[in-house]
Amino acid sequence: MKTAAPNRPPWQDRDGVFRALADPTRRRMLALLAGGELPLKDIEDRFQMTRPGVIKHLRVLRACRLVRVRRQGRMTLHRLNPRPLRAVQDWVSRFEALWDRRLQKLKQQVESEP
């Protein structure tokens, strides 16, 4: 996986976050973790894949800081870190004005037709 630019924190590496979000399994994992912190076993139980497969996906999410971990005794707990998603939101928001203009134009056309 490509690393963040040297002058930017890793969570601002928008390309890395987009690559992580490109996989539907990782998006499902993030949605699951949005509900709260979970141990690996609970995450593993929700996916039909091997433990190494789950760990591999979590490793990608951790690399771009979308997932944080903490140890509690013998358990490793995983939680969503929404901060890197800000870079994605900022990028997507650039297109809102475009869609607003197109929808406004469509509205005008619909309202002007007999």
C-alpha positions as CSV (number, residue, x, y, z in Angstrom):
1,M,0.0,0.0,0.0
2,K,1.2,3.4,-0.9
3,T,2.3,5.5,2.1
4,A,1.2,9.1,2.9
5,A,3.0,12.0,1.5
6,P,5.9,12.9,3.9
7,N,4.4,16.3,4.8
8,R,0.9,15.0,5.5
9,P,-0.4,12.9,8.4
10,P,-1.3,9.3,7.3
11,W,-5.0,9.9,7.9
12,Q,-4.9,12.6,5.2
13,D,-3.6,10.2,2.6
14,R,-6.9,10.3,0.6
15,D,-5.6,7.8,-1.9
16,G,-4.9,5.2,0.8
17,V,-8.3,5.7,2.3
18,F,-10.0,5.4,-1.1
19,R,-8.1,2.1,-1.8
20,A,-9.2,0.8,1.6
21,L,-12.9,1.8,0.9
22,A,-12.8,0.2,-2.6
23,D,-13.3,-3.2,-1.1
24,P,-16.9,-4.1,-0.1
25,T,-15.7,-6.4,2.8
26,R,-13.7,-3.5,4.3
27,R,-16.7,-1.2,3.9
28,R,-18.8,-3.8,5.8
29,M,-16.2,-4.0,8.5
30,L,-16.2,-0.2,8.9
31,A,-20.0,-0.2,9.1
32,L,-19.9,-3.0,11.8
33,L,-17.3,-1.0,13.8
34,A,-19.4,2.1,13.5
35,G,-21.6,0.4,16.0
36,G,-18.9,0.2,18.6
37,E,-15.6,-1.4,19.6
38,L,-15.3,-5.2,18.9
39,P,-12.8,-7.9,19.5
40,L,-11.4,-9.8,16.6
41,K,-13.6,-12.9,17.3
42,D,-16.8,-10.8,17.0
43,I,-15.7,-9.3,13.7
44,E,-14.6,-12.7,12.5
45,D,-18.0,-14.3,13.3
46,R,-19.7,-11.8,11.0
47,F,-17.7,-12.7,7.9
48,Q,-17.5,-15.9,5.9
49,M,-13.7,-16.0,5.6
50,T,-10.8,-17.3,7.4
51,R,-9.3,-15.5,10.4
52,P,-6.2,-14.6,8.4
53,G,-8.5,-13.1,5.8
54,V,-10.2,-10.9,8.4
55,I,-6.8,-9.9,9.8
56,K,-5.6,-9.0,6.4
57,H,-8.5,-6.6,5.8
58,L,-8.2,-5.1,9.3
59,R,-4.5,-4.6,8.6
60,V,-5.3,-2.5,5.5
61,L,-7.9,-0.5,7.5
62,R,-5.3,0.1,10.3
63,A,-2.6,1.2,7.8
64,C,-4.7,4.1,6.7
65,R,-5.9,4.8,10.2
66,L,-9.6,3.9,9.6
67,V,-9.4,1.4,12.4
68,R,-7.7,1.8,15.8
69,V,-6.8,-1.0,18.2
70,R,-6.3,-1.3,21.9
71,R,-5.4,-4.1,24.1
72,Q,-7.6,-5.1,27.0
73,G,-6.0,-8.0,28.8
74,R,-5.6,-10.8,26.2
75,M,-8.1,-9.2,23.8
76,T,-7.4,-6.8,21.0
77,L,-10.3,-4.5,20.5
78,H,-11.0,-2.8,17.2
79,R,-12.8,0.5,16.7
80,L,-13.6,2.9,13.9
81,N,-11.6,6.0,13.6
82,P,-13.8,8.3,11.4
83,R,-11.2,11.1,11.1
84,P,-9.6,9.8,7.8
85,L,-13.1,9.8,6.3
86,R,-13.0,13.6,6.4
87,A,-10.5,13.6,3.5
88,V,-13.0,11.6,1.5
89,Q,-15.9,13.8,2.5
90,D,-13.9,16.9,1.6
91,W,-13.2,15.5,-1.9
92,V,-16.8,14.4,-2.5
93,S,-18.2,17.7,-1.4
94,R,-16.5,19.4,-4.3
95,F,-19.0,17.8,-6.5
96,E,-22.1,18.8,-4.5
97,A,-22.3,22.2,-6.3
98,L,-22.2,20.4,-9.7
99,W,-25.1,18.2,-8.7
100,D,-27.0,21.1,-7.1
101,R,-26.8,23.0,-10.5
102,R,-27.9,19.9,-12.5
103,L,-30.8,19.2,-10.2
104,Q,-31.8,22.9,-10.3
105,K,-31.7,22.8,-14.1
106,L,-33.8,19.6,-14.1
107,K,-36.3,21.2,-11.8
108,Q,-36.6,24.3,-14.0
109,Q,-37.2,22.1,-17.1
110,V,-39.8,20.0,-15.4
111,E,-41.7,23.1,-14.0
112,S,-41.6,24.9,-17.4
113,E,-43.1,22.0,-19.4
114,P,-46.9,22.1,-19.9
